């Protein structure tokens, strides 16, 4: 009689332990994939695909403080890198432009970092219930035609009245405007008629079949370590 009771107890114990292990397996959360680091920046010089040579050193200033791996990269941190691809549009080939940033430096620190120029930008946020679309409805009659980057002149927006890229070639001696973090939209958008191409080595390049890609010193561009998805 005693032996039978022991065996029954062992069986019940095995069942309880097995159930506990199963519950533990069911409630363990799946590991999350690391988020892609992204940085909204203002370029410190004009860059024109096909005109700016490959290897040209470039810099960009961070618009909003951004945390990466527990380290806060402060606003106005300076990203440094170079143009890795620069091809003008031709009859049978698109314009291509690629920029890689290798480091970030600020007043009390610095960090090595590898990020690329993406096809995302933060447009200027209009006030007073104005049209928030990135491209005005009537571009044909606009004095400044759309070229894939930059802003349109708006008498109510002093930022948009600054010079467009390519209008004064080589005139990069004027200081870039302060980073307008309070003037940009909360949501990034894609550049119109510009595609992002990811190479086999992970590098990102921009491509356009419509025009030569140009970067100015007023638009807020997005640097990222990888592909970015639209934000909700």
ChimeraX attribute file (.defattr): number of C-alpha atoms within 10 A of each C-alpha:
attribute: neighborCount
match mode: 1-to-1
recipient: residues
	/A:1	5
	/A:2	6
	/A:3	7
	/A:4	8
	/A:5	10
	/A:6	11
	/A:7	11
	/A:8	11
	/A:9	11
	/A:10	11
	/A:11	11
	/A:12	12
	/A:13	12
	/A:14	12
	/A:15	11
	/A:16	12
	/A:17	11
	/A:18	12
	/A:19	12
	/A:20	11
	/A:21	10
	/A:22	11
	/A:23	11
	/A:24	10
	/A:25	10
	/A:26	8
	/A:27	8
	/A:28	8
	/A:29	7
	/A:30	6
	/A:31	6
	/A:32	6
	/A:33	6
	/A:34	7
	/A:35	10
	/A:36	13
	/A:37	17
	/A:38	20
	/A:39	24
	/A:40	26
	/A:41	30
	/A:42	27
	/A:43	23
	/A:44	22
	/A:45	22
	/A:46	20
	/A:47	23
	/A:48	22
	/A:49	24
	/A:50	18
	/A:51	13
	/A:52	18
	/A:53	16
	/A:54	17
	/A:55	13
	/A:56	14
	/A:57	16
	/A:58	18
	/A:59	17
	/A:60	24
	/A:61	24
	/A:62	26
	/A:63	24
	/A:64	18
	/A:65	15
	/A:66	17
	/A:67	13
	/A:68	13
	/A:69	7
	/A:70	7
	/A:71	9
	/A:72	10
	/A:73	21
	/A:74	19
	/A:75	17
	/A:76	19
	/A:77	21
	/A:78	22
	/A:79	29
	/A:80	19
	/A:81	21
	/A:82	18
	/A:83	21
	/A:84	19
	/A:85	21
	/A:86	25
	/A:87	21
	/A:88	18
	/A:89	19
	/A:90	12
	/A:91	6
	/A:92	6
	/A:93	12
	/A:94	18
	/A:95	23
	/A:96	25
	/A:97	29
	/A:98	22
	/A:99	26
	/A:100	26
	/A:101	24
	/A:102	15
	/A:103	16
	/A:104	22
	/A:105	17
	/A:106	16
	/A:107	9
	/A:108	6
	/A:109	10
	/A:110	14
	/A:111	13
	/A:112	11
	/A:113	15
	/A:114	19
	/A:115	23
	/A:116	28
	/A:117	27
	/A:118	29
	/A:119	26
	/A:120	23
	/A:121	23
	/A:122	22
	/A:123	25
	/A:124	25
	/A:125	17
	/A:126	16
	/A:127	11
	/A:128	5
	/A:129	6
	/A:130	8
	/A:131	12
	/A:132	13
	/A:133	12
	/A:134	16
	/A:135	15
	/A:136	12
	/A:137	10
	/A:138	8
	/A:139	12
	/A:140	10
	/A:141	8
	/A:142	12
	/A:143	9
	/A:144	14
	/A:145	13
	/A:146	16
	/A:147	18
	/A:148	20
	/A:149	22
	/A:150	25
	/A:151	23
	/A:152	23
	/A:153	17
	/A:154	12
	/A:155	9
	/A:156	10
	/A:157	15
	/A:158	9
	/A:159	18
	/A:160	17
	/A:161	14
	/A:162	17
	/A:163	17
	/A:164	23
	/A:165	22
	/A:166	14
	/A:167	8
	/A:168	10
	/A:169	10
	/A:170	10
	/A:171	11
	/A:172	13
	/A:173	8
	/A:174	8
	/A:175	9
	/A:176	16
	/A:177	12
	/A:178	11
	/A:179	22
	/A:180	16
	/A:181	18
	/A:182	11
	/A:183	15
	/A:184	18
	/A:185	16
	/A:186	13
	/A:187	12
	/A:188	18
	/A:189	18
	/A:190	19
	/A:191	22
	/A:192	16
	/A:193	14
	/A:194	22
	/A:195	16
	/A:196	20
	/A:197	17
	/A:198	13
	/A:199	9
	/A:200	7
	/A:201	6
	/A:202	12
	/A:203	19
	/A:204	27
	/A:205	22
	/A:206	24
	/A:207	24
	/A:208	20
	/A:209	17
	/A:210	15
	/A:211	19
	/A:212	23
	/A:213	26
	/A:214	21
	/A:215	24
	/A:216	23
	/A:217	24
	/A:218	28
	/A:219	24
	/A:220	30
	/A:221	30
	/A:222	24
	/A:223	27
	/A:224	21
	/A:225	21
	/A:226	19
	/A:227	17
	/A:228	16
	/A:229	8
	/A:230	9
	/A:231	8
	/A:232	4
